Amino acid sequence: MLRLFEYGGFPPDANYLFLGDYVDRGKQSLETICLLLAYKIKYPENFFILRGNHECASINRIYGFYDESGKRRYNIKLWKTFTDCFNCLPVAAIVDEKIFCMHGGLSPELSQMEQIKRFVRPTDVPDTGLLCDLLWSDPDKDILGWGENDRGVSFTFGPDIVSQFLKRHDLDLICRAHQVVEDGYEFFAKRQLVTLFSAPNYCGEFDNAGAMMSVDETLMCSFQILKPAEKKQRYAYNGLSGQRAATPPHK
């Protein structure tokens, strides 16, 4: 995360909007979320953080944050305090009335933006419905309309849904996260939606780059790329000669 600030400038020299998933599946979740919250407190008008699907007790109870914050390093009370905090986070934002941002994606239940404003917080993430979809849904280039999501939660949506939504709400772009993409960012639906993923070498298992999107005063978007670290060659000693260890399969 510090690399992102080195690229874009440390707050408050630049304004930031983060799209969620600050904890789980990696080291130093606790330091990451604490730094983000500290910046939010220090610069509330320059720094914004949205909720991701991992800012939810039922998810981060399983994927690492509970063990890191509640068992290995501190206590369960701390984890519960963060749960209370996550239940208060906003789930969507609109940049200059033209760029609609969330962690997951669109919802078949979203017809008016006022529906999002009417969410009562604090709230847990329900298993279905608008709030769930904003944190869990995914685009799918191979379908039209709405489809089943392989995650077992929420829906997938085709490029036609994106086009219709943007036209109906007079928007230019949907910006979301939630999926690993090789180059750190990936367009969908004729550049009407972009997926951003800012963690390079995700989980130590992927060779993906990370990316940050910058938006200027004219709403021109550009991307800063965090290249993945090069894998070090490892050699196994075998008798009198060194043999290179087998290359693991790409996932």
PyMOL commands that set and color helices and strands:
alter all, ss='L'
color gray80, all
select helices_A, chain A and resi 2-8+29-42+57-60+65-73+76-86+114-117+130-136+159-169+202-204
alter helices_A, ss='H'
color red, helices_A
select strands_A, chain A and resi 16-18+47-49+92-95+99-102+138-139+146-148+155-157+173-176+185-188+193-196+210-215+221-226+235-238+241-244
alter strands_A, ss='S'
color yellow, strands_A
deselect
rebuild
show_as cartoon
